[in-house]
Amino acid sequence: MLSKLQELEEKFLSLESEMSDPKVAQDRERYRKLAKEHADISEIMRVYNDYKDLLRQISDNKALAANDPDPAIREMAKVELTELEEKAAKILHKITLMLLPKDTNDEKNIILEIRAGTGGDEAALFAADLFRMYSRYAERKRWRVEILSSNETGIGGFKEIIALISGDRVYSRLKYESGIHRVQRVPETESQGRIHTSAVTVAVMPEADEVDVDIDPSEIKVDVYRASGAGGQHVNKTESAVRLTHIPTGIVVQCQDERSQHKNKAKAMKILYARILEMKKAAQQAQLTEERRNLVGTGDRSGRIRTYNFPQGRVTDHRIGLTLYRLESFMDGDIDEMIEALGTHYQTQALAGSRET
């Protein structure tokens, strides 16, 4: 690992030297690529420099603890040495995690799909609550949320809602949210005050570029039809709704939220690309899981991942056994503590898997 860090340090210094060359600065595209590579390495170099500084302090304290004529100074050096060694061990672990292979999708925007499951109207209402939670989180991160498709109920819920969330490293933060989210609460429609259990399915997919997914236009069946539901006079007069069917995979996407057929088709294509990319990823992960069952990210969304218990004011993630007793702020988008705990858990799993090979 230390040799890898030394290689990165040499690369980092080489990039800085190259970026300072006036000829390189005049070539915008080349400079942009170098700057991105420099930025990718800079954080780990900062942590590595902190680690080297700690190693120097440890060396100095060892010398004091062994050789200083003053007993008080020797004792103080020993105490500081223990603290420094503990700090160095933590930083070394952090560096180890930072050196793990990066998920190539981490920098991407996401397609977020939320669907009501068991529970009828209550599940649809909770789907709306989850969409608000992720929207509020996006606001905190200064991300942009664009609804691509939605199917509303008459009481303010969603049978399904699909949105594009754009911003800095969105997929890296939300990629572990896929799964079944269970809610336990007294529905507004319940007159007896009984607690009901409902479920909502969340899917988080990286936004796919055309270079990620090769789709033959001739393999897409396009149907247009009149939109239904809210939308005004145009609903029954224009065929603005679009349904896309990818013949090889059988994936069907439909969009009717926009008045323009062209806009609906563009949104539907975004969803189609993302779903096909997700299908490819799931197939790759299934093969990988067969070979190494302990690796992170199986792509399986079949299991319940989280429970939101309103009577007790708690939210529990079953994958990591973490319970937070602040459900109100969590539902208002304050979910970073859970997001970071999940990231640490799966990084540790990946680290354990890499040590086995």
Backbone torsions as a table, in degrees:
resi	resn	phi	psi	omega
1	MET	NA	-41.5	-179.9
2	LEU	-63.6	-35.9	177.1
3	SER	-66.3	-35.6	176.5
4	LYS	-64.1	-41.1	178.9
5	LEU	-66.2	-38.5	177.9
6	GLN	-65.2	-38.9	176.2
7	GLU	-62.4	-43.0	179.3
8	LEU	-64.6	-37.5	179.2
9	GLU	-64.8	-42.3	177.1
10	GLU	-63.1	-41.3	178.6
11	LYS	-63.8	-42.0	-179.4
12	PHE	-61.1	-46.9	179.6
13	LEU	-65.9	-36.4	177.9
14	SER	-64.8	-40.2	178.1
15	LEU	-64.3	-42.5	179.2
16	GLU	-62.1	-40.3	179.2
17	SER	-65.5	-43.3	-178.4
18	GLU	-67.1	-39.1	-179.3
19	MET	-67.7	-25.0	179.7
20	SER	-81.3	-7.6	178.8
21	ASP	-72.7	122.3	-178.9
22	PRO	-56.8	-34.3	179.8
23	LYS	-65.2	-38.8	178.8
24	VAL	-68.4	-39.3	-179.3
25	ALA	-61.8	-26.7	179.6
26	GLN	-78.1	-20.7	178.5
27	ASP	-94.2	95.4	-171.6
28	ARG	-59.8	-43.3	-176.9
29	GLU	-65.9	-44.4	179.3
30	ARG	-64.9	-42.6	-179.6
31	TYR	-63.9	-38.6	180.0
32	ARG	-62.3	-43.1	179.2
33	LYS	-65.0	-42.2	178.9
34	LEU	-64.8	-40.1	-179.1
35	ALA	-64.8	-39.1	179.0
36	LYS	-66.8	-43.4	178.8
37	GLU	-63.3	-39.3	178.3
38	HIS	-63.2	-43.0	179.8
39	ALA	-65.3	-37.4	-179.9
40	ASP	-63.2	-32.4	-176.5
41	ILE	-92.5	-22.3	-169.7
42	SER	-60.0	-38.8	-177.4
43	GLU	-65.9	-44.6	179.7
44	ILE	-67.8	-32.0	176.2
45	MET	-67.2	-36.8	177.7
46	ARG	-62.6	-45.6	179.9
47	VAL	-66.8	-38.9	178.8
48	TYR	-63.2	-40.2	177.9
49	ASN	-65.1	-37.7	175.2
50	ASP	-61.6	-40.8	-179.8
51	TYR	-65.0	-43.4	178.9
52	LYS	-64.4	-37.1	177.5
53	ASP	-64.1	-39.8	177.1
54	LEU	-64.7	-40.3	178.4
55	LEU	-60.8	-37.7	177.6
56	ARG	-66.1	-41.9	178.5
57	GLN	-65.3	-38.5	177.7
58	ILE	-62.9	-43.2	179.2
59	SER	-61.8	-43.7	179.5
60	ASP	-63.4	-42.7	-178.4
61	ASN	-68.7	-33.9	176.3
62	LYS	-63.2	-40.4	179.0
63	ALA	-65.1	-42.4	178.6
64	LEU	-64.9	-44.3	-177.6
65	ALA	-63.5	-28.3	-177.0
66	ALA	-93.4	-30.4	-166.5
67	ASN	-121.5	-16.1	-175.2
68	ASP	-68.1	134.8	-178.1
69	PRO	-70.2	-20.2	-177.9
70	ASP	-86.5	116.7	-179.0
71	PRO	-58.6	-36.5	-179.3
72	ALA	-63.9	-41.1	179.0
73	ILE	-68.1	-39.0	178.4
74	ARG	-62.2	-41.6	-179.5
75	GLU	-66.6	-42.4	179.4
76	MET	-63.2	-38.7	178.9
77	ALA	-64.6	-37.3	178.9
78	LYS	-65.7	-41.6	178.6
79	VAL	-62.8	-47.1	179.1
80	GLU	-63.8	-35.0	-179.8
81	LEU	-61.4	-42.8	178.5
82	THR	-61.0	-44.4	179.7
83	GLU	-64.0	-43.1	-179.2
84	LEU	-64.9	-39.7	-179.8
85	GLU	-67.5	-37.2	176.8
86	GLU	-65.0	-42.6	179.1
87	LYS	-65.2	-40.0	179.3
88	ALA	-64.8	-37.8	179.1
89	ALA	-64.2	-40.3	179.2
90	LYS	-65.8	-42.6	-179.8
91	ILE	-67.2	-37.3	178.7
92	LEU	-63.9	-38.7	177.2
93	HIS	-64.4	-41.2	178.6
94	LYS	-61.9	-42.5	178.7
95	ILE	-62.6	-41.2	179.4
96	THR	-59.0	-43.2	178.5
97	LEU	-65.9	-37.9	-178.8
98	MET	-67.6	-24.6	-179.2
99	LEU	-85.9	-6.1	177.3
100	LEU	-62.1	150.0	177.8
101	PRO	-55.9	134.8	-178.1
102	LYS	-80.5	145.5	172.0
103	ASP	-73.5	120.8	-175.8
104	THR	-64.5	-15.4	-179.1
105	ASN	-92.9	-4.8	-172.6
106	ASP	-57.9	-32.1	-177.4
107	GLU	-79.6	-7.2	-169.3
108	LYS	-84.3	159.4	167.8
109	ASN	-72.6	172.3	-178.9
110	ILE	-128.3	156.1	164.9
111	ILE	-102.4	118.5	179.6
112	LEU	-103.2	122.7	178.0
113	GLU	-117.2	125.0	177.7
114	ILE	-122.7	125.1	-177.6
115	ARG	-128.7	135.8	174.9
116	ALA	-68.7	136.1	177.9
117	GLY	-111.8	-130.7	179.8
118	THR	-68.2	138.7	177.9
119	GLY	125.8	-0.1	175.0
120	GLY	59.2	-131.4	-176.8
121	ASP	-61.0	-36.2	-179.0
122	GLU	-64.8	-38.0	177.1
123	ALA	-65.1	-40.2	178.9
124	ALA	-64.8	-38.2	177.4
125	LEU	-66.2	-38.7	179.2
126	PHE	-70.7	-31.6	174.3
127	ALA	-59.1	-41.1	177.0
128	ALA	-65.7	-38.8	178.2
129	ASP	-63.0	-42.3	179.1
130	LEU	-65.9	-40.1	178.3
131	PHE	-62.0	-39.9	177.0
132	ARG	-64.4	-40.1	179.9
133	MET	-59.7	-48.4	-180.0
134	TYR	-68.4	-33.6	177.6
135	SER	-65.8	-41.9	178.3
136	ARG	-65.9	-37.9	176.6
137	TYR	-63.0	-41.4	178.5
138	ALA	-61.5	-38.6	177.3
139	GLU	-60.8	-43.6	-179.9
140	ARG	-61.5	-33.3	-177.8
141	LYS	-91.6	-0.2	-177.1
142	ARG	61.5	37.8	174.7
143	TRP	-92.9	165.4	179.9
144	ARG	-108.7	134.6	179.0
145	VAL	-115.0	124.5	178.2
146	GLU	-125.9	119.0	178.3
147	ILE	-72.8	126.0	179.2
148	LEU	-95.4	-36.0	-178.1
149	SER	-159.2	144.9	178.2
150	SER	-151.7	151.8	177.1
151	ASN	-133.1	97.0	-173.6
152	GLU	-85.9	155.4	171.2
153	THR	-100.1	171.1	-176.6
154	GLY	-75.2	-8.4	-175.6
155	ILE	-115.4	21.4	174.8
156	GLY	94.4	9.6	178.2
157	GLY	-101.8	-178.6	176.6
158	PHE	-128.8	126.5	167.9
159	LYS	-70.5	-34.6	177.8
160	GLU	-158.4	140.9	171.6
161	ILE	-143.5	134.2	-179.1
162	ILE	-124.1	130.6	-176.7
163	ALA	-138.4	151.9	172.3
164	LEU	-99.3	124.0	176.5
165	ILE	-112.3	119.9	-174.2
166	SER	-116.2	141.7	177.5
167	GLY	162.1	-160.9	-176.1
168	ASP	-81.8	114.2	174.2
169	ARG	52.0	47.6	-177.3
170	VAL	-64.7	-46.3	-177.0
171	TYR	-62.8	-36.0	-179.2
172	SER	-61.7	-30.0	-178.5
173	ARG	-86.9	-34.9	-170.7
174	LEU	-109.4	4.4	-172.7
175	LYS	-67.2	-18.5	179.7
176	TYR	-94.8	11.7	-179.7
177	GLU	-86.7	-8.8	-179.1
178	SER	-67.5	131.7	178.0
179	GLY	148.4	-170.9	-179.7
180	ILE	-93.4	123.2	178.3
181	HIS	-104.9	120.7	-176.0
182	ARG	-103.8	140.0	178.6
183	VAL	-121.9	139.3	175.8
184	GLN	-124.1	113.5	-179.6
185	ARG	-165.6	171.7	176.3
186	VAL	-88.4	114.9	-178.9
187	PRO	-65.1	152.8	177.5
188	GLU	-61.3	-27.5	-177.3
189	THR	-86.2	-1.2	-176.5
190	GLU	-92.0	113.8	-177.0
191	SER	-83.1	-20.9	-176.0
192	GLN	-88.6	-5.8	179.6
193	GLY	74.1	22.6	-179.6
194	ARG	-85.3	144.2	178.9
195	ILE	-79.9	129.3	177.7
196	HIS	-110.0	153.2	174.6
197	THR	-113.8	125.0	178.8
198	SER	-128.8	168.3	-178.3
199	ALA	-138.8	147.1	178.2
200	VAL	-133.0	140.4	178.2
201	THR	-101.5	129.9	177.2
202	VAL	-114.7	133.3	174.6
203	ALA	-126.5	129.4	178.4
204	VAL	-116.7	116.8	-177.6
205	MET	-123.6	138.0	175.6
206	PRO	-65.5	139.2	176.6
207	GLU	-64.1	129.9	-174.9
208	ALA	-95.0	134.4	169.9
209	ASP	-87.2	162.6	178.6
210	GLU	-62.2	-27.5	179.7
211	VAL	-73.6	-21.1	179.1
212	ASP	-78.0	-34.3	-175.2
213	VAL	-129.8	121.7	179.8
214	ASP	-94.0	105.8	-179.0
215	ILE	-114.1	127.0	175.5
216	ASP	-81.7	117.2	-178.7
217	PRO	-53.1	-29.8	-179.4
218	SER	-69.8	-13.3	-179.6
219	GLU	-95.5	7.2	177.3
220	ILE	-109.4	120.3	175.1
221	LYS	-90.0	126.1	-177.7
222	VAL	-110.6	122.1	174.9
223	ASP	-118.1	137.5	174.5
224	VAL	-116.9	146.3	-178.2
225	TYR	-155.7	170.9	-179.8
226	ARG	-76.7	134.2	-179.2
227	ALA	-68.5	153.6	177.1
228	SER	-122.2	161.2	178.3
229	GLY	89.5	-161.9	-176.7
230	ALA	-62.8	147.6	178.1
231	GLY	157.8	-8.5	175.3
232	GLY	92.8	-164.6	-173.5
233	GLN	-60.5	-33.1	-173.3
234	HIS	-66.8	-17.5	-173.0
235	VAL	-53.1	-46.5	-175.1
236	ASN	-96.0	4.4	-174.9
237	LYS	-112.3	-27.4	-176.1
238	THR	-122.2	145.6	177.3
239	GLU	-90.2	74.6	-175.1
240	SER	-93.6	-21.3	-178.8
241	ALA	-73.7	146.4	-176.7
242	VAL	-129.0	135.5	173.0
243	ARG	-121.5	124.8	178.4
244	LEU	-110.0	133.1	176.0
245	THR	-122.3	118.6	176.7
246	HIS	-86.4	106.7	-170.3
247	ILE	-59.3	-45.1	-177.6
248	PRO	-62.4	-35.7	-176.3
249	THR	-102.2	-18.0	-176.9
250	GLY	79.5	7.3	179.8
251	ILE	-70.6	131.5	179.8
252	VAL	-119.5	131.4	178.0
253	VAL	-129.5	135.9	175.4
254	GLN	-134.4	148.7	-177.5
255	CYS	-146.2	131.8	-178.6
256	GLN	-139.8	10.1	-174.1
257	ASP	-69.3	-30.4	-177.8
258	GLU	-91.4	155.1	176.0
259	ARG	-74.9	-24.4	-177.1
260	SER	-92.1	130.4	176.0
261	GLN	-61.8	-38.0	-179.4
262	HIS	-62.1	-44.4	-179.7
263	LYS	-67.4	-40.3	178.3
264	ASN	-63.1	-38.7	179.4
265	LYS	-66.9	-40.5	179.8
266	ALA	-62.7	-41.9	178.8
267	LYS	-67.0	-42.0	179.9
268	ALA	-62.5	-36.7	179.4
269	MET	-65.4	-38.4	177.0
270	LYS	-58.3	-45.3	-179.4
271	ILE	-66.1	-41.9	-179.0
272	LEU	-62.2	-46.4	178.3
273	TYR	-58.4	-45.1	-178.2
274	ALA	-63.8	-41.0	-178.4
275	ARG	-68.3	-37.7	178.8
276	ILE	-68.7	-40.4	176.4
277	LEU	-61.7	-41.1	179.1
278	GLU	-63.9	-38.0	178.0
279	MET	-63.6	-41.6	177.8
280	LYS	-63.5	-43.3	179.5
281	LYS	-62.8	-42.4	-178.3
282	ALA	-63.6	-39.1	178.8
283	ALA	-65.1	-41.7	178.5
284	GLN	-65.5	-41.9	-179.3
285	GLN	-66.6	-36.5	179.0
286	ALA	-61.8	-40.9	178.8
287	GLN	-66.9	-41.7	-179.5
288	LEU	-65.5	-41.1	-179.0
289	THR	-65.1	-34.8	177.5
290	GLU	-61.4	-34.9	-178.4
291	GLU	-83.3	-38.7	-177.8
292	ARG	-141.1	98.1	-171.6
293	ARG	-72.9	-12.4	-177.0
294	ASN	-90.8	-2.1	-177.5
295	LEU	-74.2	154.0	-180.0
296	VAL	-72.2	151.1	167.9
297	GLY	73.9	64.5	-179.4
298	THR	-74.6	-14.9	-177.8
299	GLY	80.3	4.8	-177.4
300	ASP	-84.6	120.1	179.8
301	ARG	-105.9	12.2	-171.7
302	SER	-74.3	-23.8	-173.2
303	GLY	-93.0	154.4	174.3
304	ARG	-69.2	127.6	-178.4
305	ILE	-107.5	-26.3	-172.7
306	ARG	-151.7	145.1	176.3
307	THR	-122.7	132.7	177.7
308	TYR	-109.5	105.4	-176.7
309	ASN	-103.6	104.1	-174.7
310	PHE	-73.3	-41.1	179.3
311	PRO	-58.1	-35.3	-179.7
312	GLN	-96.8	-2.4	177.0
313	GLY	63.3	35.4	-176.4
314	ARG	-130.1	155.2	173.2
315	VAL	-128.6	131.5	-176.7
316	THR	-124.7	127.7	172.4
317	ASP	-97.0	117.1	-171.6
318	HIS	-76.0	-18.3	-179.5
319	ARG	-72.3	-33.2	-176.7
320	ILE	-118.6	-0.7	177.7
321	GLY	68.2	25.6	-178.8
322	LEU	-95.6	127.6	176.0
323	THR	-118.6	129.4	176.6
324	LEU	-114.0	130.8	-179.0
325	TYR	-100.3	56.5	176.9
326	ARG	-151.1	59.2	-174.0
327	LEU	-61.9	-36.3	-177.1
328	GLU	-61.4	-48.9	-179.8
329	SER	-70.2	-32.6	177.6
330	PHE	-61.7	-46.1	-179.8
331	MET	-68.9	-15.6	176.6
332	ASP	-90.9	11.1	174.0
333	GLY	100.2	2.9	179.5
334	ASP	-86.8	73.8	-171.6
335	ILE	-115.2	8.5	-176.4
336	ASP	-58.9	-38.3	-178.3
337	GLU	-59.3	-42.8	179.0
338	MET	-69.4	-43.3	-179.5
339	ILE	-58.9	-45.2	-177.6
340	GLU	-70.4	-36.4	177.6
341	ALA	-64.5	-40.1	177.4
342	LEU	-64.8	-43.2	179.3
343	GLY	-60.2	-43.9	179.1
344	THR	-63.6	-42.0	-179.8
345	HIS	-59.7	-48.9	-175.8
346	TYR	-74.4	-30.1	173.5
347	GLN	-64.2	-42.1	179.2
348	THR	-64.0	-39.8	176.7
349	GLN	-62.5	-43.2	179.6
350	ALA	-64.4	-37.5	178.5
351	LEU	-64.5	-42.9	178.0
352	ALA	-62.4	-39.7	178.8
353	GLY	-65.7	-37.2	-178.9
354	SER	-70.4	-28.7	179.8
355	ARG	-73.7	-23.8	-179.6
356	GLU	-76.0	-21.7	-176.0
357	THR	-91.2	NA	NA
